[in-house]
Each structure stands twice: as structure tokens, then as C-alpha cells.
Amino acid sequence: MKDWKNLFEKIILERGYRYYTENAVENLDISTDMIRADVTGSEDYEVEISLDDDGGVAEMYCSCPYADDGRYCKHMAAVLYEWEENPEGDDLAKKEADPDRDLFITACTREAYDRKVKAIEKLVENADIGVVRSYLTSVLAENEKLLVRFNGIVRRGADEVDVKRYMEQVDRIADCYLGRDRFISYYEAGSFISELLDILEEDVRRMIDNGQCGSAFQLANHIFMLAGSVDMDDSDGGTGMLADRIYGLWQELLEKADPEVKKEMFQWFTTHLDGSVIDYLEEYIEQIIMDEFRGKEYLQQKLLFVEEMIEKSEGTESGWSRNYNVGKWAARYLELLELQKSGRSEIEDFCRKHWENSSVRKYYIDLCMQTKEFDLALQALDESISIDKEYRGLVSEYSKKKKEIFLLRGDKEAYIGQLWELVLDHEAGNLEIFRELKRQYKEEEWVEKREELFGKLPGYANVQELYKEEKMYERLLELVMKSPGLYSLQKYVNVLKKDYPEQVLQKYEKEVNQMAASAGNRTKYQELVGILRSMKKVRGGSKAVEEIVEDWKRKFRNRPAMMDELRKL
């Protein structure tokens, strides 16, 4: 059994150990190449851990939201602690299924769920029908959620269902979690999202399977709008996970719905980009309008809709947000014109109408480059540089486009001139542009041009990288010695320590002594010890570190935490 603890962050490991000590790990099942278990808590999660040929951990899976993006979670750690304590697994779980015991197992795995269902089926089969009906009646009377679901199952023959009851149930769930302060905490957010997912997977799924597409769409939308409006700590990204699931259901509904329901869906989507949900959820609505309604009958409607969104965006106050939204919708309008196979004149007319927007001009420039109309592209780029002169990022982008055009046209003089303009201004000190410029000169020419370039570079350019590129280490050392702190030294120490060990150690010593004078906690002392270890890798560093340590032991002898960390050195 190999050490697995270094796979986890310290805090995750501590939480996993607490789960283990609280006996949260159940149904531990171990084979030669796999560990399976359930971990109980505020929610129950399924954990699977595959083992390699040497008995070490190969891959891990957990059904909790934290592990969705590949992170190792506390539930995995808890199972591994249990495995370490009980490497043979739970003997009870390895025995043949016992119906009495299986009734009450935590059914997180498919195998456990199937065993539990069989045990329940046997229990119901042996029960008196009157007892079953009486008990079912009392359960449904006490549990509104189950009552609504059971009512939907019994009435599955109806064309549509009374969605209002389902919506009321969803609202009650939200009210329960929101409480008096109308806020769902981080610790409750996962359970809240799980309850909404349960309604999607059970109730909305059943409606779709029964052909009740209109009802399914209404209920899914109600959950979508609710998730986008509640005040919740969504650090684990549960809202996004919920929206992804709803988007998948929308896609499925569009495939199965009849034309009338599909029209109603389009109408709903195009009338709900009104700020009623949080902005990143609006992106789901925008995406499904643009990507999923592909038929010719929707192309003209989409053009009209996008036109309205452009006008709406242009009507807002000026600023970054206005420009972004106009550009976003304008780009989509141009995509639709392409799908409609509109003529060049119609596209140009639209571009000229919205010429003040950088996204529109970028589209036009790319169109001209595709058709090799380089003069038109250069004219548009010069206009854009003038219009957007206050935005360095855009001006740099336009200048790179000009460079690309000069290269495509074979105009070497203009191409080199544009490279100079980029490396000295718009992309001052950019290493890739610097290398591209260097390739335009013979070796003996470059030495002179390089000095000219260094003489003209603005003060904010990152000349250190250029000195490193050109192996001009003496100049690089001079800048490093003048720079405040240790950032530059640590960045370039590997290229400087061979030829300039004394200067490197001198800089280290100056900075660590300043740091030590103001350090006041163990974290800072640990940082200092780490720097001292780096110093020892420089020639003569061990002796220098010894002298520093002896000096600190005299100066800072009343700092026990510091003395403790220095002993570890």
C-alpha cells in the first residue's frame, strides 16, 4: 500500500480524516484493482478508486460537485483512510445479499441501489395491499413533493400536466433553504442544487418521456429562472451544473417537440434576455437561440431579434459594457447574414452602419484579408488605429494585422518597419516580436540594430528578457542588482549564478537580511529558510548561508519560531 497522502491538499486531507473518524465511510468494497465505498454526510456520495499493479492509487472518482473538474476531495481521502485501516474491506459487504440488511443500505452505487430495490420489492410483495395503500396515503399526505410526483405518474395519460403544482413545490424548496435571511449558504447550496436536479431528472424527465413537452419546458424554465435569481454562495459552481443540465433538456425538447411548442420555446427564449437572470445564465439563452433553431423558418426571425438586441444595446449609456454588447450582437448578425448567403454589399452596408464598434471593423478587416483586398484592409486598420487610439490592446492587435498584410504582399520594407513599430511601441519588449525582427537581419547587421533598439526602448519595456535572449548577462546582472526585492534575482538566478556567483550571493544577502529584520511569524521564517536553501545552490553559497545563520542566531535569539525553522535548514 503506497503512500497516497501527498495527492491531497493539507486541508482536504484533514477534512477526509475527520469523515473517517466519524465513521462516514460505508459499504467499503475492495478488489485487487478497485476500491468502492459510500461516504455519508449532508449528502451521500459514491467513491471509486482504481489501483495500479503495485497496489498504489491510479485514478479516483467521486460523485460530489467538488470532484467534477478532477480535483481530489475529502470523500476520497476518507475512503483511503478507511482502506488503510481495513485493507481487506468490509466482510459483511462481501457476503451474499441479505434482503433485511439491504433495505437500509446507503444506495449510492448502482449495485447497492439494485440490491435495495430488490429488497423493497420483496417487502412490498409480502405486505397486505390494504396496509400498502394506507401507508402510501399517509406518506403522500405528509410529503408534498412525493404527492406531486405520484400525481404526475398516475395521470401520465393526459396531454399535459398541471405544472403549477410542480412550480409551487420548487418555490417551497427554495423558501426552505433561503430561510429568514433569504440567503443560501455554501454548506446548504449543494443540497439545494441536488433537490432541483432531482426534479429535473425525475419529473421533467418523466414529462418528456410521456410526450408532455410543453409542461416539461415550463417546469425546466421555472427552475432555470429560480436558480438565476436566488441569493446563494455558489462557490462550488452548482448553478452552472444545473444550467448545463437544463440546456441539455432544452436541446432534447427541441428535437421532440411539435412545431407549435417549438415556436413557443423560441418566443420564450427571445423575451427572457431582459435582465431577469444573472448575466452568465443569459449566455445559455443566447447560445440556444443562435445555435439550436437552425431551420430556415427561424433565420429571418433571428435576424430581426438580433437587430432588436443591437438597438437595445446602443440605447444604453456609453461605456465598455455598451461597446461589448453592441459588438457581440453585431458579430452574430453578420454570422446570420453569412448563413443567409447575403451579398457583399449588404454586409458592407451593415459594417458601415456600425463602424464605430471595433468588433464590426475586425470582421470587415478579416473579410478583406480573406478576399486579398489588402488596400481596403489597410485603410480600415489605419482608421481603427485612429478611432481606438486610447486602447493599447486594440492598437497592438491592429498593428499586428498590418504586419501580417505587409508580409502577405511581399512588402519587406514595410513589414520590417511595422516590426520596429511594434517592438518599440505597441508591443515594447515583446520577446516573440523581438525574435521575428532579429530574423530579418544578418548576424553582423543585427549587432548594430540591436544596440539601436535597446537605445530606443521605453522605460516600461521588459528589457531583462531581451538581455537574457541575447546572452547579455552582464547587463542583465546590472538590472537585477538594481531591482527591488528578490523577484528578478529568483527569475534569472540560473543564468547568472555560473558567471557571477559573488554578486548573486551579495544580492541575496542584502534582501534576506532586510526581510529577516521585519519578519514576525513562522510563515515568513519558512520563506526565509527556503531562500537560504536556494542560496546554497550557488557556488560559495553554503559558507555565506552559515555566516547569515550564525548572525541571525545572535540578533534574533528571542524568536523561538525562527530558531526552530533555522534548525530545519
Phi, psi and omega in degrees: 000107184282158179292126183247352189294333181288357176282344188248150170292152186303315183293324178293319180297319180295318179293322178296320179295322178296318177300319181296315182291336179271011178059039180279347181272124181230162175055040179295125182229117186240130172240186183295332184233010185209141171241128176234143178197165173248142178240122184260152178184222174296332171227159176258134183231149180262131180239134174230131181230118179269145183249147177274182184297335181269005180084010177268168180286127179258301180222154180225144177224141171219145183277003180283154181299327182300327184272001184302321183263024173092005180281150178273128190251173181294331180293319176299316181298319180299318180295320180292324174297318179295320179296318180298322180282328187225068187297343180271350179087180181275107182303326181298322182290340182273349179286167177297154183302132177248110185306320181296319179286323183294339177301329190243014177284157175279113189270070178271325179270158179298320180297315180295322180297315180298320178295319180295317180300316180297321179294320179293318179302319180292320178298314181293320181299324183274352183275152175293137185299326178294320178297317181300313182294318180297317181292318179299318179300314181293321179296315181293328178292330183269340186236100184298321181299314179292325179297313179299318181293317181295320178300319178294324179292315183295324184261031185294346180282344182291153180297313177225169182244168178281094185290337184304319181296320179295318180297318178299322178295318177299316180296323178295321177300313180298316180299322180297317182282325182291323178063198184291325183276001177055043179216137178257118184286168178304320185288340180256347185299319181298317179294320179299312180297321179299320179295320179292321177297323179299319178294321177297315185285330182265301189279309179295320178300316180296320179299317180296315180297330179273003180080013181268065189294321180298315179295317179300319181295316180298315183291317178299320180294321180298319178293319179299312181294322179296313181299330181275356184243341181286151178269112190211145171280102186256040184302329182273002175074028181296325180296319178296319178298318179296315180296323177299318180293317179296320178301318177298322178292322176301315180299317180295319179296321179297329178286327188260337187289150175284166186305323182293316178295322179297322177295320178296323178296316179299318180298319180296313182298315185286349178253005182244020169261059188239018180084008181281345174235161181300150191303320183288340173281332175300330180298328177295318180293315178302317183295318184288328176297314186282328188261331192257335179268081192268344185297156180300329182295343181259349185298312180293322178297321179292322177299316179295319180296313181295323177301318177297319181293325177295313180298319179297317180293321180292337181279352180277170180297148182295156180145184184299316183299317179298311182299319180297312184292319176299314180297319180299311182287328177296319178298322179290324177296318179295323176298320180292323176299322177296316179298327180280354182059044178291155180287163182300322183296321179294320178295316180295320179301317179296316181299316181295326180295328183243035188296336182291345183269129185296326180296322179293316180295322177299318178300313182297318179298314179297323178297316178296323179292322178297324181268008178061029174269072190293325180297318178296320180296317180294321178298317179293324179293318178296319176299318182294321178298322179290316182293320187255028186300339180278351184249098186301321181298317179293316180299320177298317179298317179296319181295323177294324177297318178299316178303316181298319180294316179301321179293317180296325180279350181078019179270084188296321181298314179292324179298312180294321178299321179291325176298317178299316180298320180293311187288339180262343186227282189295328179232049187306120178082004180298123186294319182293318177295320177303313179295321180296320177294318181301323182293347182275355184236150172288160187303315182290329177290322188296325181303316180289315181296324180298317179294322177299317181296314181297328180288337184257349183298138177290161185297334183277354181292147180276075184289340180302318179296324180290321176297319178296317180301320183271005181058033177267070191289333180294317177293322179298317179300318181300317179292319180297318181295328181276338186289143179287148176072194185251000186303307182295319180298312181295332179288325187244008185301324184292334178266348183256333190291337181290313185266340185227055184296322183295315180295321179299313180294325178298317179294315177304311185298317180300314185288317183292328177293322176294319179295317183296324182298328183253356181292142183216012178213167186298324180300317178294322179294321178296321177298317180298317179297322177298321178293320178298323177297321177295322179299323183295345179276353177267143180303125183086002185289325181299317180294317180298320180293318178303315181295320179297315182297316179298321179295317180293325180296331177279313185290320190243034184298341180270012177251087186300322180296322179293316178299322179298315180291323179295326177297328179291338180297000000 
